[in-house]
Amino acid sequence: MELGVALPTSGHFVSREAIVRVAQEAERLGYKGLWTYERLLYPLAEVDYVGKGKTAPLDRYYRIAFEPIETLSYVAAKTEHIKLGTSIVNTPFHSPVVLARRFAALDQFSNGRAIAGLGQGWMEQEFITSNVTRKYRGRGSEEFIAAMRAAWGPDPVQFKGEFYTIPPSLIDPKPIQKGGIPVIMGGFSTAALKRAARIADGFNPLTTSFEGLEEVIRTFRSYAQEFGRDPSTLKIYVRVNGLITTSPMPENRRPFLGGSPDQIARDLDRVRKLDVEQIFFSEMVDPDMDEYVTSNLDDYIDSLARLQSLVHA
């Protein structure tokens, strides 16, 4: 089981300098993945987090958000071997050929280290800004991925679907990775899990609890088998939105896979049996946990070093 880290493209440490430092220190410490995510804007109006009409202001963590692929391309020049992934980029806001070319450029500049984590988006204001509808998210995302893979495939490229068309063309450069860049998808709904199990190269779940993570992984692998796929070939990259703190958190307030390096290491001992490829950590936290946030970047990197040493002792 590998460890990864989300770059500080948002949040408490966000800056170009912090992004580069975390990337280089993570690679030096033996972390295996660096991750970014996409946020188009920070709406001033409240947002619907759960899709049920219950709105709230978007967390201030998202006030600044560096572009994911551009950031990873910059980081590619500052690192040597660590994987570079998105968790996630939302397909409805893009053209498949344009996004395929951007990922291909990242793969070229990083010498084959790109992972394309793709999703469908959730924030209504981002759909409005992109002038697209939420209506065809499921079918549209499947076709989007098929079109991207066509663009990564042999020339001449040609694709004809319900939503996207690519006239016979040469589309270059191609990704360095043979067969194209790995595509991973996440989700909790039955439809999302089935879609990922049927068409993705891997799965990108978000942790809620050990039991929740265990169940969603089991379900994903079960669906993969139903679709005639070998679950052992589909890599699972688990995202942790939580805190790595310098001192222990009270157990009655500590989220799963959050807290001090020693507390997280104990949780990771339970996760090992789930046979996941990588667990990566992001500082996206509940505002109620702000008192536990590590405010000093040096301390945060020290905690990353401590966690790595405990897990791989």
C-alpha positions in Angstrom: 0.0 0.0 0.0 1.5 3.3 -1.2 1.0 6.8 0.3 0.3 9.9 -1.6 -0.4 13.6 -0.9 -2.6 16.3 -2.4 -0.7 19.3 -3.3 -1.6 22.6 -1.5 -3.4 24.0 -4.6 -6.0 25.3 -2.1 -6.3 25.8 1.6 -4.0 26.8 4.4 -0.7 26.7 2.6 -1.7 27.6 -1.0 1.0 29.2 -3.0 3.4 28.3 -5.9 6.3 27.9 -3.4 4.3 25.6 -1.1 3.2 23.5 -4.0 6.7 22.9 -5.2 8.1 22.3 -1.7 5.4 19.7 -0.8 5.9 18.0 -4.2 9.7 17.7 -3.8 9.6 16.8 -0.1 6.9 14.2 -0.7 9.0 12.6 -3.4 12.1 12.7 -1.2 10.2 11.0 1.7 9.0 8.2 -0.5 5.4 9.2 -1.2 4.2 7.7 -4.5 1.6 10.2 -5.8 0.9 13.9 -6.0 -2.7 14.9 -6.5 -4.7 18.0 -7.6 -8.4 18.7 -8.1 -10.6 21.1 -10.2 -12.6 24.0 -8.9 -13.8 26.6 -11.6 -14.9 29.3 -9.3 -15.9 30.3 -5.8 -19.6 31.4 -5.9 -20.7 34.2 -3.6 -24.2 32.5 -3.3 -24.7 29.4 -1.2 -24.2 26.1 -2.9 -26.3 22.9 -2.8 -23.8 20.3 -1.3 -26.1 17.3 -1.4 -28.4 18.0 -4.3 -31.5 18.1 -2.0 -32.0 21.8 -1.8 -30.0 22.2 1.4 -27.6 25.0 0.8 -24.7 26.5 2.6 -21.7 28.8 1.8 -18.9 27.0 0.0 -16.1 26.4 2.5 -13.4 29.0 2.4 -10.8 26.3 1.7 -11.9 26.7 -2.0 -11.4 30.5 -2.2 -8.2 30.0 -4.2 -7.7 26.9 -6.4 -4.8 26.4 -8.8 -5.6 24.7 -12.1 -4.9 21.0 -11.8 -3.2 19.9 -15.0 -1.2 23.1 -15.4 0.0 22.7 -11.8 1.0 19.1 -12.3 2.9 20.0 -15.5 4.8 22.6 -13.5 5.5 20.1 -10.8 6.6 17.5 -13.4 9.6 19.6 -14.1 10.5 19.8 -10.4 10.2 16.0 -9.7 11.5 12.8 -11.2 9.4 9.7 -10.6 6.4 10.4 -8.4 3.0 9.8 -10.0 0.9 12.9 -10.9 -2.9 12.5 -10.7 -6.1 14.5 -10.7 -8.8 13.8 -8.1 -10.8 15.0 -10.0 -11.3 16.9 -13.2 -15.0 17.3 -14.2 -15.7 16.1 -17.8 -18.9 18.2 -18.4 -16.8 21.4 -18.3 -14.4 20.4 -21.1 -14.0 19.1 -24.7 -12.7 15.5 -24.8 -10.1 16.3 -27.4 -8.8 19.4 -25.6 -8.7 17.5 -22.2 -7.1 14.5 -23.9 -4.4 16.7 -25.3 -3.7 18.4 -22.0 -3.3 15.1 -20.2 -1.1 13.8 -23.1 1.1 16.9 -22.7 1.4 16.2 -18.9 2.3 12.6 -19.7 5.0 13.7 -22.1 6.5 16.3 -19.8 6.4 13.8 -16.8 7.8 10.9 -18.8 4.6 8.8 -18.3 3.5 9.7 -14.8 0.0 11.0 -15.4 -3.2 9.5 -13.9 -6.5 11.0 -15.2 -9.0 11.1 -12.3 -12.3 12.1 -13.9 -15.7 13.0 -12.5 -19.1 14.6 -13.4 -19.2 17.7 -11.3 -21.8 18.7 -8.7 -21.8 22.5 -8.2 -24.7 24.1 -10.1 -22.8 27.4 -10.5 -20.0 25.6 -12.4 -22.5 24.1 -14.8 -24.1 27.5 -15.3 -20.6 29.0 -16.0 -19.7 26.2 -18.4 -23.1 26.5 -20.2 -23.8 22.8 -19.9 -26.7 20.8 -18.4 -26.5 18.2 -15.7 -29.1 16.1 -17.5 -26.7 13.9 -19.5 -23.9 13.5 -16.9 -23.8 9.7 -16.8 -24.1 8.9 -20.5 -22.2 12.0 -21.4 -19.2 11.1 -19.2 -19.0 7.6 -20.6 -18.9 8.9 -24.1 -16.4 11.6 -23.1 -14.0 9.0 -21.8 -14.4 6.9 -25.0 -13.6 10.0 -27.1 -10.5 10.8 -24.9 -9.2 7.2 -25.3 -9.8 7.5 -29.1 -7.7 10.7 -29.1 -4.9 8.8 -27.2 -5.1 5.9 -29.7 -3.5 5.3 -33.1 -3.9 7.9 -35.8 -6.0 8.5 -37.7 -8.4 9.2 -34.9 -12.2 9.1 -35.6 -15.1 9.1 -33.2 -18.9 9.4 -33.6 -21.2 9.5 -30.7 -24.4 11.0 -29.4 -22.7 13.9 -27.7 -19.2 14.1 -29.2 -17.7 13.7 -32.7 -14.1 13.7 -33.9 -13.7 13.9 -37.7 -10.9 11.7 -39.1 -7.8 13.4 -37.8 -4.2 13.2 -36.6 -4.0 14.1 -32.9 -0.5 14.3 -31.5 1.5 14.0 -29.4 0.2 10.8 -27.8 0.7 9.9 -24.1 3.9 8.1 -23.3 2.1 5.4 -21.4 1.2 2.5 -23.7 -2.6 2.1 -24.1 -3.1 5.7 -23.0 -3.3 7.3 -19.6 -5.0 5.4 -16.8 -8.5 6.7 -16.1 -9.9 6.4 -12.6 -13.4 7.4 -11.4 -15.1 7.8 -8.1 -18.6 8.0 -6.7 -21.0 6.6 -4.2 -24.2 6.0 -6.1 -25.0 2.6 -7.6 -24.9 4.1 -11.1 -21.5 5.7 -10.5 -20.0 2.5 -9.0 -21.3 0.4 -11.9 -19.9 2.9 -14.4 -16.5 3.0 -12.9 -16.4 -0.8 -12.6 -17.4 -1.2 -16.3 -15.3 1.4 -18.1 -12.5 2.8 -15.8 -9.0 1.6 -15.1 -9.4 2.2 -11.4 -11.5 3.6 -8.6 -11.1 6.8 -6.6 -13.3 6.5 -3.4 -13.5 9.1 -0.7 -13.2 7.9 2.9 -16.0 8.3 5.4 -15.3 5.5 7.8 -13.5 2.2 7.6 -16.8 0.3 7.3 -18.0 2.7 4.5 -14.7 2.4 2.6 -14.7 -1.4 3.0 -18.3 -1.6 1.7 -17.8 0.7 -1.3 -14.6 -1.1 -2.4 -16.3 -4.5 -2.0 -19.3 -3.3 -4.1 -17.0 -1.8 -6.8 -15.1 -5.1 -7.1 -18.4 -7.1 -7.2 -19.7 -5.0 -10.0 -16.4 -5.4 -11.9 -16.8 -9.2 -11.7 -20.3 -8.9 -13.0 -19.1 -7.0 -16.0 -16.5 -9.8 -16.7 -13.5 -7.8 -15.5 -10.7 -8.9 -13.2 -11.0 -6.7 -10.1 -7.3 -7.3 -9.2 -6.3 -5.3 -12.4 -8.3 -2.2 -11.3 -6.2 -0.1 -9.0 -7.9 1.8 -6.1 -6.7 5.2 -5.1 -8.3 6.3 -1.8 -8.7 10.0 -1.1 -8.7 11.2 2.5 -10.1 14.6 3.1 -8.8 15.2 6.7 -6.1 16.5 8.9 -2.6 15.3 9.6 -1.9 17.0 12.9 1.3 17.5 14.9 -0.2 16.2 18.1 -2.9 13.5 18.8 -6.6 14.5 18.4 -9.2 13.4 20.9 -10.6 10.1 19.7 -14.2 11.3 20.0 -13.5 14.1 17.5 -11.0 12.4 15.3 -12.1 11.4 11.7 -11.1 8.1 10.3 -7.6 8.4 8.8 -7.1 11.8 10.5 -5.1 13.0 13.4 -1.5 12.6 14.4 0.8 10.3 12.3 0.6 7.7 15.0 -3.2 7.7 15.0 -3.3 7.6 11.2 -0.8 4.8 11.1 -3.1 2.7 13.3 -6.0 3.3 10.9 -3.8 2.4 8.0 -3.1 -1.0 9.6 -6.8 -1.8 9.2 -6.9 -0.5 5.6 -4.1 -2.8 4.5 -6.5 -5.8 4.2 -8.5 -3.9 1.6 -5.6 -4.3 -0.9 -5.7 -0.7 -2.3 -3.0 0.8 -4.5 -2.6 4.1 -2.7 -4.0 6.2 0.1 -3.5 10.0 -0.4 -4.1 12.8 2.0 -5.7 16.2 1.4 -6.1 19.0 3.9 -9.8 19.6 3.0 -11.4 19.6 6.4 -14.6 20.4 8.2 -14.5 24.0 9.5 -15.3 22.7 12.9 -11.8 21.1 12.9 -9.9 24.4 12.3 -8.5 24.4 15.8 -6.5 21.3 14.8 -5.1 22.6 11.5 -1.3 22.6 11.3 -0.5 26.3 10.5 3.2 25.9 9.8 4.3 24.2 6.6 7.5 22.9 8.2 5.4 21.1 10.8 3.2 19.7 8.2 6.1 18.2 6.2 7.5 16.9 9.5 4.2 15.1 10.0 4.4 13.6 6.5 7.8 12.3 7.3 6.7 10.8 10.5 3.7 9.1 8.9 5.8 7.6 6.1 8.4 6.3 8.6 5.6 4.6 10.7 3.9 3.0 7.8 7.0 1.7 6.2 9.0 0.9 9.3 
